[in-house]
Every structure is written in C-alpha cells, then in structure tokens.
Amino acid sequence: METTHQGPSTLSVITHALRDCLRISSLCAVCSTVLQPLHYQFLANYWPYSDRTWFVVATVAVHETMYYGLNGAFLLMSKYGILHKYKIDRGNVPEPSQALVLCTLKESTFSHWIIQPLSLYLIFPAFTYFGMNVRGGPEAGPFLPMVLRVSLAVLLNDALFYWSHRLLHHPHLYARFHKQHHEYKGTIGFAAEYASPLEQLLSNQIPSVLGALLSGMSTAEWLVYLFWRLWRTYEVHRKKKKDLRVTFPSTCDCSQNDGLNESDQFLLLFEI
C-alpha cells in the first residue's frame, strides 16, 4: 500500500521561518555593529571617491568574492573530498560537467562586470531616498532597529524568491525562462546564478535588494546582509548540509521538462 508523505504543518513552517529570521537578523546586526566603526574609519581616512562609487565598488566586491571565492572553495572541497561527510548524497545524479561550469562562468562575465555595476550605480539614488546613510557614524546605531531592518529584508527575500520561483515553474513559463537553471541536474554553488535574464531579475535581484532598499539599511548593514544572502543561496545549491525541506505540489508537468530535478517539487529552505 502506497503511503503519502505528510509534510510539516503551516504553523510549524511559519514558526520555523520567524525563528530563523530572528536568528539571522540578530547575527547580521551583531556583525554590522562590529563592522560599522571600521567601515566609517576606512571611508573617512582612505576613500577619496564619492559615496555612490563606494556603494558600487563595495557591493561588487562582496558579490564577486563570494561568487568566485566561496563557490571555488566548494568545487575544491568536492574534488578532493573535503568535508565529504556533510555533503548530501546525490544518489545517481551526476556532478555537472566541466563544460557546463565553464559555460556558466562565461555567461556570468557580462552580467557581473558590466550589468551589475551599471545597475548599482543607477539604483543608488533609490537607496539614499529610502534612508541609506553610506558612511554612517563612528559607531553603529541602535540594535533593535537594525534587527528589524534585516528582518524585513530576509522575509521579503524569502517570500519573493519562493513565489517568483514557483511562477517560473508554470508550464507556460518553465521552458522559456527557467529550464536553463535546471541544466544542472546536480547543482553546485555556481548554478545559483545560471539563469535567464528574467529569472535573474524576478528571483535573484529584486528579492535580494527590495527589502534592504525599503528598510533604509546603512551600507555596512547592506554589505553584511548581502554576504549572508549569497552564502545561503550558494550553500543551498552546493547542498553541503541537510536543510528543512517543505515540499509543495508542482504546477509543472515533469513530462514536459525532461524529468529535471526539482521539477516535481518546490523546496522552501530556511538556514543561515
């Protein structure tokens, strides 16, 4: 007799999400409190250019350090079996080919080094409009408002990413806008950003930026939050540890999508 897996209740999912949101936000606030004085002194004593330029340069630096550094480290760990016991078993799913990884890196070059700096430069006035103080003061601001700002960013990111991802699994959208991402049958960190331009906008950029923008984060808070956001998405795609997985019914017909992994479910992942 076939048994049906019963997932956790809605209440337990919400409780877990809020608990993790508080944990993540508190940790980011602590890190921002430590970073702010160093950030302020660096800009006051060593940065000769505009605040706008710093916002662009610092954001790109964090993104690219995580993209190439963390994901490169994950590839080396996989190649040499480092921390292998923490890696989720892929079963019969193969590791991605070297050709696919090289294709991913090649495709990312234009968006990372041309589109990203230009987009950040253009969106900077919106950040300052909603209250971003690039330099901030010699000390971090009050702790609780900092936690609330990061909490808004985390909750908006999770909600917008989930619903945009679910939308892109719709049969009318999947093949054109999301199938590229699932060329990775066995994912790695670099696969997180291997996506069509529409998916990059809807599922990566808007969810990551909107909460931080609307909450009026300082630049130090933004950089810490971005570091965490990138770490989480790369680690989830690398599958280096077991996460809480909540399975939702698919809106995607697997027979139309070459049976690619995750086409029959949606995973809502909460972790830091």
Secondary structure, DSSP 8 states (H G I E B T S, - for coil): ---------HHHHHHHHHHHHHHHHHHHHHHHHHHHHHHHHHHHHH--S-HHHHHHHHHHHHHHIIIIIIHHHHHHHHHHTTTGGGS---TT-----HHHHHHHHHHHHHIIIIIHHHHHHHHHHHHHHTT--SS--SS---HHHHHHHHHHHHHHHHHHHHHHHHHHTSHHHIIIIIGGGGG-SS--GGGGG---HHHIIIIIIHHHHHHHHHHT--HHHHHHHHHHHHHHHHHHHHT-S--B--EE--SS-GGGTTT-TTTT-EE--B--
